[in-house]
């Protein structure tokens, strides 16, 4: 395990860091600025929507920061951001913060392996056992005699929280896994290391990695909408109380057909209206 973990750490050091903050640099007042912070999963939607929104509203600026779901929830709760984005549900201790949820999209969490790995399907119970350290060699799940290299997300990650809830039944992760702060880094390491396994949003899956089927079902829009893919979630934008003012205008724009049918789909996610009701 030490050799595998050392190799994975080396790839971590080479992974490209995701910029935290994007936005215009022109001077603005508090009245014409919208601050959106939180999930790195939702960041591509928020950033492209920001660009389209600013083109239509040149007197307004949207600042988008990918700092993790937990930080986004904390920021909107404390008033340091107008909108907090999250790829997980609120925790029990966050339910009394006065936050109002605007669901914006559906997503599948894809379990990814290196394209050279012949394993193309795992059961949900096998995935749980792998990420808890009970299965440590690919030969135990029909693959080659090769140690499994676990790649996990940090505890601030909404993707990690959702994965733990859906797959691990809120039980512990194997503490020996390499921990990474962003989706892009997980994908980069798995793409370079034949032994690695990780999990990322379906919208971030590229040809550099392979998303395995879970319980015989591949992650896709069709399997998310039908409910047959077992590892799926809703993506959220939270406000402190009911959205008003510029925050409401931006949220309404994100929910508009222009964004849902273009930006959301182009980012690899599923429009919130796809299941026939807002929020599912």
Long-range contacts (C-beta under 8 A, 24 or more apart in sequence): 1-136, 1-147, 1-176, 3-147, 4-147, 4-148, 4-149, 4-195, 5-149, 5-176, 5-178, 7-149, 7-193, 7-195, 8-149, 8-151, 8-178, 8-189, 8-193, 8-196, 9-178, 11-188, 11-189, 11-192, 11-193, 12-178, 12-180, 12-185, 12-189, 14-188, 14-192, 15-180, 15-184, 15-185, 15-188, 15-189, 16-184, 16-185, 16-188, 17-182, 17-185, 18-43, 18-66, 18-182, 18-183, 18-184, 18-185, 19-66, 20-65, 20-66, 20-67, 21-63, 21-64, 21-65, 22-47, 22-50, 22-63, 22-64, 22-65, 23-50, 23-61, 23-62, 23-63, 23-64, 24-54, 24-61, 26-61, 28-60, 28-61, 31-246, 32-59, 32-60, 32-61, 32-246, 33-60, 33-61, 33-62, 33-63, 33-246, 34-60, 34-61, 34-62, 34-63, 34-82, 34-83, 34-246, 34-247, 34-250, 35-63, 35-65, 35-75, 35-80, 35-81, 35-82, 35-83, 36-62, 36-63, 36-64, 36-65, 36-81, 36-82, 36-83, 36-84, 36-85, 36-237, 36-250, 37-64, 37-65, 37-66, 37-67, 37-71, 37-72, 37-75, 37-76, 37-80, 37-81, 37-83, 37-84, 37-85, 38-65, 38-66, 38-67, 38-68, 38-69, 38-71, 38-72, 38-73, 38-75, 38-76, 38-81, 38-83, 38-84, 38-85, 38-86, 38-158, 39-66, 39-68, 39-69, 39-72, 39-85, 39-86, 39-87, 39-158, 39-159, 39-235, 40-66, 40-67, 40-68, 40-157, 40-182, 40-183, 40-184, 41-69, 41-87, 41-107, 41-158, 41-159, 41-183, 41-201, 41-203, 41-204, 41-235, 42-85, 42-86, 42-87, 42-104, 42-105, 42-235, 42-237, 43-85, 44-203, 44-267, 45-104, 45-105, 45-235, 45-254, 45-259, 45-263, 45-264, 45-267, 45-269, 46-85, 46-254, 48-263, 48-266, 48-267, 49-250, 49-253, 49-254, 49-259, 49-263, 52-253, 52-258, 52-259, 52-263, 53-250, 53-253, 56-253, 57-249, 60-246, 62-250, 66-182, 67-156, 68-154, 68-156, 68-157, 68-158, 68-181, 69-156, 69-157, 69-158, 69-159, 69-161, 70-155, 70-156, 70-157, 70-158, 70-161, 71-156, 72-238, 73-97, 73-99, 73-238, 76-238, 76-239, 76-240, 77-240, 79-240, 82-239, 82-246, 82-247, 83-237, 83-238, 83-239, 83-243, 83-247, 83-250, 83-251, 84-237, 84-238, 84-239, 85-235, 85-236, 85-237, 85-238, 86-158, 86-235, 86-236, 86-237, 86-238, 87-157, 87-158, 87-159, 87-162, 87-201, 87-233, 87-235, 87-236, 88-158, 88-159, 88-161, 88-162, 88-165, 88-233, 88-236, 89-162, 89-165, 89-233, 89-234, 89-236, 90-238, 91-161, 97-240, 98-240, 98-241, 99-238, 99-239, 99-240, 100-238, 100-239, 100-240, 100-241, 100-242, 100-243, 101-236, 101-237, 101-238, 101-279, 102-236, 102-237, 102-238, 102-239, 102-243, 102-251, 102-254, 102-255, 103-234, 103-235, 103-236, 103-272, 103-278, 103-279, 103-280, 104-235, 104-236, 104-237, 104-254, 104-255, 104-264, 104-272, 105-234, 105-235, 105-260, 105-264, 105-269, 105-270, 105-271, 105-272, 106-224, 106-225, 106-232, 106-233, 106-234, 106-235, 106-269, 106-270, 106-271, 106-272, 106-274, 106-275, 106-280, 107-201, 107-202, 107-203, 107-224, 107-232, 107-233, 107-234, 107-235, 107-269, 107-270, 108-201, 108-202, 108-219, 108-220, 108-223, 108-224, 108-229, 108-231, 108-232, 108-233, 109-159, 109-162, 109-163, 109-166, 109-199, 109-200, 109-201, 109-202, 109-219, 109-231, 109-232, 109-233, 110-199, 110-200, 110-201, 110-202, 110-205, 110-211, 110-212, 110-219, 110-231, 111-197, 111-198, 111-199, 111-211, 111-212, 111-214, 111-231, 112-186, 112-187, 112-190, 112-197, 112-198, 112-199, 112-200, 112-205, 112-209, 112-210, 112-211, 112-212, 113-190, 113-196, 113-197, 113-209, 113-210, 113-212, 114-190, 114-191, 114-192, 114-193, 114-194, 114-195, 114-196, 114-209, 114-210, 115-191, 115-207, 115-208, 115-209, 115-210, 116-194, 117-143, 117-144, 117-194, 117-210, 118-142, 118-143, 118-144, 119-143, 119-212, 120-210, 120-212, 120-213, 121-212, 121-213, 121-214, 121-216, 122-212, 122-213, 122-214, 123-214, 123-215, 124-167, 124-214, 124-215, 124-230, 124-231, 127-167, 127-214, 128-167, 128-168, 128-169, 128-171, 130-197, 131-163, 131-167, 131-168, 131-173, 131-174, 131-177, 132-168, 132-171, 132-172, 132-173, 132-174, 133-174, 133-176, 138-195, 146-194, 146-195, 147-195, 148-195, 148-197, 149-178, 149-193, 149-195, 149-196, 149-197, 150-174, 150-176, 150-177, 150-178, 150-196, 150-197, 150-198, 151-177, 151-178, 151-180, 151-186, 151-189, 151-190, 151-196, 151-197, 151-198, 152-177, 152-178, 152-179, 152-180, 152-198, 153-179, 153-180, 153-181, 153-183, 153-186, 153-199, 154-179, 154-180, 154-181, 156-181, 157-181, 159-183, 159-199, 159-200, 159-201, 162-233, 163-199, 163-231, 166-230, 166-231, 166-232, 166-233, 167-231, 199-231, 201-268, 201-269, 202-268, 202-269, 203-267, 203-268, 203-269, 204-268, 205-268, 221-270, 221-274, 224-270, 224-274, 225-270, 225-274, 225-275, 234-272, 234-279, 234-280, 235-269
